[in-house]
């Protein structure tokens, strides 16, 4: 498994420093988002399709929440909650939903792709996982669809296209969203092996929990909904 970092709080100063380090990449950072999701899936698992719009890949844990066991020995997984967006024989991919990293001006993110926005709207930023932390993926409600949107389960979707930032600035974006830096990934059979070793509880996703719940309450709320006991 490509390890998930611990869900620790990040100060505004630290986050600003992190984003500042990424911004020199500018167009390279978010300009590649148009191809980010297909390329990401190709790196994490064997490629399945080459068309721009990636179809959903159904698997046993897609749309489920992975909840770190209280007995998790690795402190970097302490109280982590991960939404699985892909899981099949070639591996798995997920986004951590309880690692908040503050808010950033949407104009700052648009500036990274060479565009200007006079608005003062801010968007929440999350650490989606340690893999490719310079990649921006937006987890969002499924009513929004772009040319590179990956459907998760009909209620949630993931988009890795800078157009979603433009749409958000123009108030044409998704009703609910989390902007994630990086992702969590597993190779073939690795997540299945961890499940066999009782590393994770599972619970069905709930958009209210994913988007609206206080981040410091998500682990407890997910545990209360767990359907798989260890």
C-alpha positions, 0 to 999 in steps of 0.5 A, spaced: 500 500 500 502 507 498 501 509 505 496 514 507 499 520 512 496 521 519 490 526 519 493 532 522 491 539 522 495 544 518 496 551 519 494 556 514 501 559 514 504 551 513 498 550 507 500 557 504 507 555 504 505 548 501 501 552 495 506 557 494 511 551 492 506 548 488 504 555 484 511 556 480 509 549 476 503 554 474 500 551 468 504 544 469 500 543 476 493 544 474 494 545 466 495 537 467 488 536 470 485 535 464 488 528 463 489 527 471 484 522 472 485 517 466 493 518 468 492 517 475 488 511 474 493 508 469 498 509 474 494 506 480 491 500 476 492 497 469 489 502 464 482 500 462 480 505 457 483 511 453 477 515 451 476 522 455 470 520 459 472 515 464 467 510 465 465 507 472 469 501 474 465 497 479 468 493 485 467 490 492 468 497 496 467 502 491 463 507 494 465 505 501 468 508 507 474 505 509 475 507 517 482 505 520 481 501 526 482 504 533 488 498 534 492 501 527 499 500 529 501 505 524 500 512 527 500 515 520 493 511 519 490 514 526 483 515 525 483 516 517 477 515 513 478 514 506 472 514 500 474 508 495 473 511 488 476 505 485 477 497 487 478 491 482 483 486 481 488 491 479 488 495 485 484 500 489 484 508 489 481 512 494 481 519 497 482 521 505 476 526 507 478 527 514 484 531 513 482 538 512 488 543 510 484 550 511 481 554 505 484 557 499 482 563 495 479 560 488 482 566 485 489 563 487 488 556 484 485 559 477 492 563 477 495 557 477 492 555 470 494 562 468 487 565 469 484 571 473 478 571 477 476 578 481 472 574 486 473 573 493 470 566 494 474 560 498 474 553 497 476 548 502 482 544 501 484 537 503 490 532 503 487 526 499 493 522 500 500 522 499 501 519 492 502 525 487 500 531 492 501 536 486 495 533 483 488 536 484 482 532 484 475 534 486 471 530 490 463 532 488 456 531 488 454 527 482 449 532 478 456 535 476 459 532 470 465 534 466 469 531 460 473 527 465 469 526 471 469 519 474 462 517 477 463 513 483 456 510 485 451 515 482 451 520 488 459 522 488 464 523 483 471 525 482 473 530 476 481 532 475 479 537 469 481 545 471 474 546 467 471 545 474 475 550 477 472 555 472 465 553 473 466 553 480 468 561 480 462 562 475 457 558 480 456 553 475 460 548 479 457 542 483 453 543 489 458 540 494 465 539 493 472 537 496 478 539 493 483 534 494 491 534 494 493 527 492 490 520 493 491 514 496 493 507 492 493 500 493 497 495 488 493 489 486 491 485 492 493 489 497 487 492 500 484 485 500 489 483 504 489 489 509 481 487 509 483 480 511 488 482 516 482 487 519 486 493 518 479 497 516 472 497 518 467 499 512 461 503 512 457 506 506 458 513 504 453 518 505 454 525 502 452 528 508 457 525 512 462 526 506 461 534 505 457 537 511 460 533 517 465 536 522 472 533 520 473 532 527 467 528 527 467 524 521 471 518 524 466 517 530 460 518 525 463 513 520 464 508 526 457 509 528 455 507 521 460 501 520 457 495 517 463 490 517 466 489 524 473 486 525 
